[in-house]
């Protein structure tokens, strides 16, 4: 900042005049605020269509679970209608898993019917079950994000864990505390009501069994614990023509490797060679997936409404010596 000895003819020893750099920064800030304000639309959530609630069957189909092993899940002994559990936990992500572990460690859940975890996905992991797009990493340091590290003795491989590592670590926790058979997967909750006379929660659910008919069940529980995430329903914007577009299309939270080629473990998207690809959005998901798309696609078009801030990640392998000192 430049300092002036006099402002408008009056002494002002402490007055400051903005420097050219300050003025440029102010103008840039104003421009960014104007662009950000464009996001404040009067339609609010009506700008988007929830995949689960979409009327168009193709848009609704974008919500289908590409990872569920229906044959293996259907081969297990089904949960009985009216079955009673001590603890009914909604959500099979880290929240629900940690609840179950803490209940077991406290000696409150010892029997086979003490815990039932209900989740809409076909397996444990929550957001890490659904999201498997190329380049996926957690944006929080693994040392403070991954739960139960002391209890498992696990050492994260990197400062920021990949989606693959997090899913593998989730399975490690599930196996260590014997949670494999304590879940009802592919299941959505329709209602939860307290039965005053029976002193129990009545949890009405619908179990999707893939090619087999779905089942409507009532699960009864002494305690009901809700451990849902903040983004349970993926959505798409209301773009004219999206529901009639005939080309390959998928939501990033349901990445279709049959279209792109490769896998989360080996993101060589060979099927995109010679193809024109568009991706809508430049948030954290896009920032991680775009480099892989750009590497393989002939042309990549990125559609954004408001630019995102992108900073160096500072990724590095975990230093074992530093880890054990801490």
C-alpha positions as CSV (number, residue, x, y, z in Angstrom):
1,X,0.0,0.0,0.0
2,X,1.3,3.5,-0.8
3,X,1.2,6.1,2.0
4,X,0.2,9.7,1.4
5,X,1.3,12.6,3.5
6,X,-1.9,14.5,2.5
7,X,-5.3,13.4,1.4
8,X,-7.8,16.0,-0.1
9,X,-5.6,18.8,1.2
10,X,-5.6,17.6,4.8
11,X,-2.7,16.0,6.7
12,X,-3.1,12.2,6.8
13,X,0.2,10.7,7.8
14,X,-1.4,7.3,8.3
15,X,-3.7,7.3,5.3
16,X,-3.0,4.7,2.7
17,X,-3.6,4.8,-1.1
18,X,-4.2,1.4,-2.8
19,X,-1.3,0.3,-4.9
20,X,-1.9,-0.9,-8.5
21,X,-1.6,-4.5,-7.3
22,X,-4.2,-3.9,-4.6
23,X,-6.6,-2.4,-7.2
24,X,-6.1,-5.5,-9.5
25,X,-6.8,-7.8,-6.6
26,X,-9.9,-5.9,-5.7
27,X,-11.1,-6.0,-9.3
28,X,-10.5,-9.7,-9.5
29,X,-12.3,-10.3,-6.2
30,X,-15.3,-8.3,-7.5
31,X,-15.3,-10.3,-10.7
32,X,-15.2,-13.6,-8.9
33,X,-18.0,-12.4,-6.6
34,X,-20.1,-11.6,-9.6
35,X,-19.5,-15.0,-11.1
36,X,-20.3,-16.7,-7.8
37,X,-23.5,-14.8,-7.5
38,X,-24.7,-16.4,-10.7
39,X,-25.0,-19.6,-8.8
40,X,-27.7,-18.1,-6.6
41,X,-30.6,-19.1,-8.8
42,X,-34.2,-18.6,-7.7
43,X,-34.9,-22.3,-8.6
44,X,-32.5,-23.5,-5.9
45,X,-32.7,-27.3,-5.8
46,X,-35.2,-27.3,-8.6
47,X,-32.2,-26.8,-10.9
48,X,-31.4,-30.4,-10.4
49,X,-33.0,-33.8,-10.8
50,X,-32.3,-36.5,-8.2
51,X,-31.4,-39.7,-10.0
52,X,-33.5,-41.8,-7.7
53,X,-36.6,-39.7,-8.3
54,X,-36.2,-39.0,-12.0
55,X,-39.2,-39.7,-14.2
56,X,-37.1,-40.5,-17.2
57,X,-36.0,-44.2,-17.0
58,X,-32.6,-43.6,-18.4
59,X,-31.8,-40.7,-16.0
60,X,-33.2,-42.9,-13.1
61,X,-31.0,-45.7,-14.3
62,X,-27.9,-43.7,-13.8
63,X,-28.4,-44.4,-10.1
64,X,-28.2,-48.2,-10.5
65,X,-25.5,-49.9,-8.4
66,X,-22.7,-51.1,-10.8
67,X,-20.7,-52.8,-8.0
68,X,-23.3,-55.0,-6.2
69,X,-22.7,-58.8,-6.5
70,X,-26.3,-59.8,-6.5
71,X,-25.7,-63.5,-6.9
72,X,-23.4,-63.6,-3.9
73,X,-25.7,-61.4,-1.8
74,X,-28.8,-63.4,-2.7
75,X,-27.1,-66.7,-1.8
76,X,-26.8,-65.6,1.9
77,X,-29.6,-66.4,4.4
78,X,-32.1,-63.6,4.0
79,X,-33.0,-61.3,6.9
80,X,-36.5,-62.4,8.1
81,X,-39.5,-60.1,8.1
82,X,-40.1,-59.0,11.7
83,X,-36.6,-59.9,12.8
84,X,-35.6,-58.2,16.1
85,X,-32.2,-56.7,16.8
86,X,-30.8,-54.8,19.7
87,X,-29.2,-52.1,17.6
88,X,-30.4,-51.2,14.1
89,X,-27.8,-48.9,12.4
90,X,-28.7,-46.9,9.2
91,X,-25.5,-46.5,7.1
92,X,-22.6,-48.8,6.3
93,X,-20.0,-46.1,5.9
94,X,-17.4,-45.2,8.5
95,X,-20.0,-43.7,10.8
96,X,-22.1,-46.9,11.0
97,X,-19.0,-49.1,11.1
98,X,-17.4,-47.2,14.0
99,X,-20.7,-47.2,15.9
100,X,-20.8,-51.0,15.5
101,X,-17.2,-51.4,16.6
102,X,-17.6,-49.2,19.7
103,X,-20.7,-51.1,20.7
104,X,-18.9,-54.4,20.4
105,X,-15.8,-53.1,22.2
106,X,-18.0,-51.8,25.0
107,X,-19.6,-55.3,25.4
108,X,-23.0,-54.0,24.5
109,X,-23.3,-56.2,21.3
110,X,-22.2,-59.7,21.8
111,X,-24.9,-61.9,20.2
112,X,-25.5,-62.6,16.5
113,X,-28.8,-60.6,16.6
114,X,-27.4,-57.6,18.5
115,X,-26.4,-55.5,15.4
116,X,-28.0,-55.0,12.0
117,X,-26.5,-52.4,9.6
118,X,-28.7,-51.3,6.8
119,X,-27.2,-49.7,3.7
120,X,-28.5,-48.8,0.2
121,X,-25.2,-50.0,-1.4
122,X,-24.1,-53.6,-2.1
123,X,-21.3,-53.4,0.4
124,X,-19.6,-51.5,3.2
125,X,-17.9,-48.2,2.6
126,X,-20.5,-45.5,2.2
127,X,-19.2,-42.9,-0.2
128,X,-16.1,-45.0,-0.8
129,X,-18.3,-47.9,-1.9
130,X,-20.1,-45.7,-4.5
131,X,-17.3,-43.5,-5.7
132,X,-14.6,-45.3,-7.7
133,X,-13.8,-42.8,-10.4
134,X,-10.1,-42.7,-11.7
135,X,-7.8,-40.6,-9.5
136,X,-10.1,-40.7,-6.4
137,X,-8.3,-39.7,-3.2
138,X,-9.5,-38.3,0.1
139,X,-8.9,-34.6,0.5
140,X,-8.3,-35.0,4.3
141,X,-5.0,-36.3,5.6
142,X,-5.3,-40.1,6.0
143,X,-3.7,-39.9,9.5
144,X,-6.7,-38.0,10.9
145,X,-9.4,-39.2,8.5
146,X,-9.1,-43.0,8.7
147,X,-10.7,-44.3,11.9
148,X,-9.5,-47.0,14.3
149,X,-5.8,-46.8,13.2
150,X,-4.5,-47.5,16.7
151,X,-6.9,-50.4,17.1
152,X,-6.0,-52.0,13.8
153,X,-2.3,-51.1,13.7
154,X,-2.7,-49.9,10.1
155,X,-0.3,-47.4,8.6
156,X,-1.7,-45.4,5.7
157,X,0.4,-45.7,2.6
158,X,0.2,-42.0,1.7
159,X,-0.6,-38.6,3.3
160,X,-3.8,-38.7,1.3
161,X,-5.3,-42.1,0.8
162,X,-6.7,-43.3,-2.5
163,X,-10.2,-44.6,-2.8
164,X,-8.8,-48.1,-3.4
165,X,-6.8,-48.0,-0.1
166,X,-9.8,-46.7,1.8
167,X,-12.1,-49.4,0.6
168,X,-9.5,-52.0,1.4
169,X,-9.1,-50.6,4.8
170,X,-12.8,-50.6,5.3
171,X,-12.9,-54.3,4.6
172,X,-10.0,-54.8,7.1
173,X,-12.1,-53.2,9.8
174,X,-15.2,-55.3,8.8
175,X,-13.2,-58.5,9.0
176,X,-11.4,-57.7,12.3
177,X,-14.7,-57.0,14.1
178,X,-16.7,-59.7,12.4
179,X,-19.2,-57.4,10.7
180,X,-19.5,-59.4,7.4
181,X,-22.8,-60.9,8.3
182,X,-24.3,-58.0,10.2
183,X,-25.5,-56.0,7.3
184,X,-28.6,-55.8,5.1
185,X,-27.3,-54.3,1.8
186,X,-29.1,-52.9,-1.2
187,X,-31.9,-51.7,1.1
188,X,-33.7,-48.4,1.5
189,X,-35.6,-47.3,4.6
190,X,-39.2,-46.2,4.0
191,X,-40.2,-45.2,7.5
192,X,-39.1,-45.5,11.2
193,X,-41.7,-45.5,13.9
194,X,-41.5,-46.0,17.7
195,X,-43.9,-48.7,19.0
196,X,-44.8,-47.4,22.5
197,X,-46.4,-50.7,23.6
198,X,-43.6,-53.0,22.4
199,X,-40.9,-50.5,23.4
200,X,-39.3,-51.1,20.0
201,X,-38.5,-49.2,16.8
202,X,-40.3,-50.5,13.7
203,X,-38.1,-49.9,10.6
204,X,-39.9,-50.5,7.3
205,X,-37.5,-51.2,4.5
206,X,-37.3,-52.4,0.9
207,X,-34.6,-54.8,-0.1
208,X,-33.5,-54.7,-3.7
209,X,-32.4,-58.2,-4.8
210,X,-31.2,-57.5,-8.3
211,X,-32.8,-59.8,-10.8
212,X,-35.0,-61.3,-8.1
213,X,-38.2,-59.6,-6.8
214,X,-37.6,-56.9,-4.1
215,X,-38.8,-57.6,-0.6
216,X,-40.6,-55.3,1.8
217,X,-39.6,-56.0,5.4
218,X,-40.2,-54.7,8.9
219,X,-37.1,-54.7,11.1
220,X,-37.6,-54.3,14.9
221,X,-34.9,-52.7,17.1
222,X,-34.4,-51.7,20.6
223,X,-32.2,-48.8,19.5
224,X,-32.0,-47.0,16.1
225,X,-28.9,-45.2,15.1
226,X,-28.8,-43.0,12.0
227,X,-25.3,-42.7,10.4
228,X,-26.1,-41.4,6.9
229,X,-23.8,-39.2,4.9
230,X,-24.4,-35.7,3.6
231,X,-24.6,-36.6,-0.1
232,X,-26.8,-39.7,-0.3
233,X,-28.6,-38.9,-3.5
234,X,-26.6,-38.1,-6.7
235,X,-28.3,-35.7,-9.1
236,X,-27.9,-34.1,-12.5
237,X,-28.8,-30.6,-13.7
238,X,-32.0,-30.0,-15.6
239,X,-30.4,-29.6,-19.0
240,X,-32.7,-29.7,-22.0
241,X,-32.0,-32.8,-24.1
242,X,-30.2,-34.7,-21.4
243,X,-33.0,-37.3,-21.2
244,X,-33.0,-37.9,-24.9
245,X,-29.2,-38.0,-25.4
246,X,-28.4,-41.3,-27.0
247,X,-24.6,-41.6,-26.4
248,X,-22.9,-43.2,-23.4
249,X,-23.5,-41.3,-20.2
250,X,-22.9,-42.0,-16.5
251,X,-22.7,-40.2,-13.2
252,X,-19.2,-40.0,-11.7
253,X,-20.4,-41.6,-8.5
254,X,-21.4,-44.6,-10.6
255,X,-18.4,-44.6,-12.9
256,X,-18.9,-47.0,-15.9
257,X,-15.5,-48.6,-16.7
258,X,-17.2,-50.7,-19.4
259,X,-17.5,-47.4,-21.3
260,X,-14.1,-45.9,-20.5
261,X,-12.0,-49.0,-20.1
262,X,-9.6,-49.5,-17.2
263,X,-10.5,-49.8,-13.6
264,X,-10.0,-47.8,-10.4
265,X,-6.9,-49.8,-9.6
266,X,-5.5,-49.3,-13.2
267,X,-7.1,-46.2,-14.7
268,X,-6.0,-46.7,-18.3
269,X,-9.1,-45.4,-20.0
270,X,-8.2,-47.0,-23.4
271,X,-11.8,-47.1,-24.7
272,X,-11.8,-43.3,-24.8
273,X,-9.0,-43.1,-27.4
274,X,-10.3,-41.2,-30.5
275,X,-13.5,-40.2,-28.6
276,X,-14.9,-36.7,-27.7
277,X,-15.7,-36.5,-24.0
278,X,-17.5,-33.9,-22.0
279,X,-17.5,-33.6,-18.2
280,X,-19.8,-31.2,-16.3
281,X,-18.4,-29.5,-13.2
282,X,-15.0,-28.6,-11.9
283,X,-15.3,-29.6,-8.2
284,X,-13.1,-32.0,-6.3
285,X,-14.3,-35.0,-8.3
286,X,-13.6,-33.4,-11.7
287,X,-10.2,-32.1,-10.5
288,X,-9.2,-35.7,-9.9
289,X,-10.8,-37.4,-12.9
290,X,-10.0,-34.9,-15.6
291,X,-6.3,-35.7,-15.9
292,X,-7.1,-39.3,-16.6
293,X,-9.8,-38.3,-19.2
294,X,-7.5,-35.8,-20.8
295,X,-4.7,-38.4,-21.1
296,X,-6.8,-40.8,-23.2
297,X,-9.6,-38.9,-24.9
298,X,-9.1,-37.3,-28.3
299,X,-11.0,-34.2,-27.2
300,X,-12.1,-33.2,-23.7
301,X,-14.7,-30.5,-23.1
302,X,-15.0,-29.2,-19.5
303,X,-18.2,-27.3,-18.6
304,X,-18.1,-25.1,-15.5
305,X,-20.2,-22.4,-14.0
306,X,-17.9,-21.1,-11.3
307,X,-14.1,-21.7,-11.3
308,X,-12.7,-23.7,-8.5
309,X,-9.6,-23.0,-6.4
310,X,-7.0,-25.7,-7.0
311,X,-3.9,-25.8,-4.8
312,X,-0.9,-28.2,-4.7
313,X,-1.8,-31.3,-2.8
314,X,1.6,-32.1,-1.4
315,X,1.1,-35.8,-1.7
316,X,3.9,-38.0,-0.3
317,X,4.4,-41.5,1.0
318,X,4.1,-42.1,4.7
319,X,7.6,-42.0,6.4
320,X,7.6,-45.0,8.7
321,X,10.1,-43.5,11.0
322,X,8.1,-40.3,11.3
323,X,4.9,-42.3,11.8
324,X,6.2,-44.3,14.7
325,X,7.8,-41.2,16.4
326,X,4.4,-39.5,16.3
